[in-house]
């Protein structure tokens, strides 16, 4: 009897120990990602007062609903609250502009790109990480022991795309031959160019406060051409464009977070809200829309054409995996061959990259070309859920590309090259 | 003589053209170039004080009390920057002791010193200097810490490692105990039964030393421990 009791105690003790250890293990193991989609990291470089925060708030406000697009953005609720608070503060003409961002307010916003399929199902396509920080981190010496600047440099180094914010107010001052504007623009460009020279990701320059440049020429393309000519007369800026444009996309996009009917320069030369101003943001969605198409254009440029063709042929032979499997196979090849350009994406990147290759690479966009068109057709024959997700995702990617194509069509000067 | 708690004022602010930077920091931190943590710790708020306990890069355990003041025309000639944005002072005081509820009088003292610094800064915005904040006696009730803030304590060892060790140790000890029990039970089970039952011997099973659950001297708290209040 005593023996039986001892055995029972021993077994119970062993079970308790095993259970405790297992619980410890499961607690220590990272929870599976609730949203396993790739994340593209974007860093906007801009000096103090260049309009980074306003652009972010306006961009989210415009992209949080589809508004004619196939996709919209969501964000963690506390970030939505903050972005809406900023936007409301900007839009309130009885209040001053929102105060500047301090170093302690540095934070990463994570936008999730979602789409609604024809069936009504909601699909998550990808995440866009966007860093918000104090512009002085870029231009000013930091206090001893402050880690903000080092962290910013690390983020720039690992970014999938950089957005260089050029303050339209400074451009305006430069065009009006004001020394202050020339000095501040040079300071900002020097800081950006120094960092951008070292990166290997697509670069989009954004001219903020485009609304206060509305009277420098007759139409938007002429205005942009004039600003572009001015910027290209800057040695550092021209050298940067010449160094990068043969290998990657370099854009120049004019944006206004508030639009042309909201503010104007007052008698002191400051930007003042109009008492009855209305917000009609311009082009604020374009910089984020350009991220993925530009990354994939660079991927295509970086890939050896013969190797890509061989990989595509191999994918065609491997359609025994099924169309979705073949796309993932294509994505795996792309991740391996262009890993340096794509960088770590996280999530289930292979499927996304396969779809993006099909939709964004010039070979993929040719609907009659083999073997991708075959995959396209076969994909439509498989399980409808998979088909719907792939088609929805590719529709979003197509919309990104289309947004940029439309912008380039309307503003040819928005694509920078060293030939100027 | 009664001991009285001490605070040192600090200020982070932007100018008309210059971005946010530390303009005033506790003297002992300025001397040791150990004030950079203020940049990342102090955030603008809604005017209510915020209390944060932290450990500096040099290993000092400090409490930072901060709040935000939007500049008015009574404070300085300039109330907005060149972009038309309101100028804010992120100010407060640093203390070597723990604080539960800061006394408004101490924040008023810190603001007074911060405003003097800020006015000087506005006169020479392009060449800012970091003023050394002098200590002042706090009205705030504190929970005294033995660690002096003016001396540089040793950098703490990596926290939590001993905790992990003790958890693993407990797990190993438990397994060993279970095995010993199992082996004992097996021996007793397989042992030929005596014809006449004998009383059980009062054997003592030695399991080895009990795991040390007390944090060792090197088990410091998390290097930067934040406790913010809205």
Boltz contact constraints between the chains, C-beta under 6 A:
constraints:
  - contact:
      token1: [A, 3]
      token2: [B, 188]
      max_distance: 6.0
  - contact:
      token1: [A, 3]
      token2: [B, 189]
      max_distance: 6.0
  - contact:
      token1: [A, 6]
      token2: [B, 185]
      max_distance: 6.0
  - contact:
      token1: [A, 7]
      token2: [B, 185]
      max_distance: 6.0
  - contact:
      token1: [A, 10]
      token2: [B, 181]
      max_distance: 6.0
  - contact:
      token1: [A, 10]
      token2: [B, 182]
      max_distance: 6.0
  - contact:
      token1: [A, 10]
      token2: [B, 185]
      max_distance: 6.0
  - contact:
      token1: [A, 13]
      token2: [B, 178]
      max_distance: 6.0
  - contact:
      token1: [A, 13]
      token2: [B, 181]
      max_distance: 6.0
  - contact:
      token1: [A, 14]
      token2: [B, 178]
      max_distance: 6.0
  - contact:
      token1: [A, 17]
      token2: [B, 174]
      max_distance: 6.0
  - contact:
      token1: [A, 17]
      token2: [B, 175]
      max_distance: 6.0
  - contact:
      token1: [A, 17]
      token2: [B, 178]
      max_distance: 6.0
  - contact:
      token1: [A, 21]
      token2: [B, 171]
      max_distance: 6.0
  - contact:
      token1: [A, 48]
      token2: [B, 19]
      max_distance: 6.0
  - contact:
      token1: [A, 49]
      token2: [B, 83]
      max_distance: 6.0
  - contact:
      token1: [A, 96]
      token2: [B, 86]
      max_distance: 6.0
  - contact:
      token1: [A, 97]
      token2: [B, 84]
      max_distance: 6.0
  - contact:
      token1: [A, 97]
      token2: [B, 85]
      max_distance: 6.0
  - contact:
      token1: [A, 99]
      token2: [B, 85]
      max_distance: 6.0
  - contact:
      token1: [A, 99]
      token2: [B, 86]
      max_distance: 6.0
  - contact:
      token1: [A, 99]
      token2: [B, 88]
      max_distance: 6.0
  - contact:
      token1: [A, 100]
      token2: [B, 14]
      max_distance: 6.0
  - contact:
      token1: [A, 100]
      token2: [B, 85]
      max_distance: 6.0
  - contact:
      token1: [A, 102]
      token2: [B, 20]
      max_distance: 6.0
  - contact:
      token1: [A, 102]
      token2: [B, 44]
      max_distance: 6.0
  - contact:
      token1: [A, 103]
      token2: [B, 20]
      max_distance: 6.0
  - contact:
      token1: [A, 103]
      token2: [B, 39]
      max_distance: 6.0
  - contact:
      token1: [A, 104]
      token2: [B, 40]
      max_distance: 6.0
  - contact:
      token1: [A, 104]
      token2: [B, 42]
      max_distance: 6.0
  - contact:
      token1: [A, 104]
      token2: [B, 43]
      max_distance: 6.0
  - contact:
      token1: [A, 105]
      token2: [B, 43]
      max_distance: 6.0
  - contact:
      token1: [A, 134]
      token2: [B, 19]
      max_distance: 6.0
  - contact:
      token1: [A, 134]
      token2: [B, 20]
      max_distance: 6.0
  - contact:
      token1: [A, 135]
      token2: [B, 19]
      max_distance: 6.0
  - contact:
      token1: [A, 136]
      token2: [B, 19]
      max_distance: 6.0
  - contact:
      token1: [A, 136]
      token2: [B, 20]
      max_distance: 6.0
  - contact:
      token1: [A, 140]
      token2: [B, 19]
      max_distance: 6.0
  - contact:
      token1: [A, 143]
      token2: [B, 22]
      max_distance: 6.0
  - contact:
      token1: [A, 143]
      token2: [B, 36]
      max_distance: 6.0
  - contact:
      token1: [A, 143]
      token2: [B, 39]
      max_distance: 6.0
  - contact:
      token1: [A, 144]
      token2: [B, 33]
      max_distance: 6.0
  - contact:
      token1: [A, 144]
      token2: [B, 36]
      max_distance: 6.0
  - contact:
      token1: [A, 145]
      token2: [B, 34]
      max_distance: 6.0
  - contact:
      token1: [A, 145]
      token2: [B, 36]
      max_distance: 6.0
  - contact:
      token1: [A, 145]
      token2: [B, 37]
      max_distance: 6.0
  - contact:
      token1: [A, 145]
      token2: [B, 57]
      max_distance: 6.0
  - contact:
      token1: [A, 146]
      token2: [B, 36]
      max_distance: 6.0
  - contact:
      token1: [A, 146]
      token2: [B, 39]
      max_distance: 6.0
  - contact:
      token1: [A, 148]
      token2: [B, 39]
      max_distance: 6.0
  - contact:
      token1: [A, 148]
      token2: [B, 40]
      max_distance: 6.0
  - contact:
      token1: [A, 270]
      token2: [B, 84]
      max_distance: 6.0
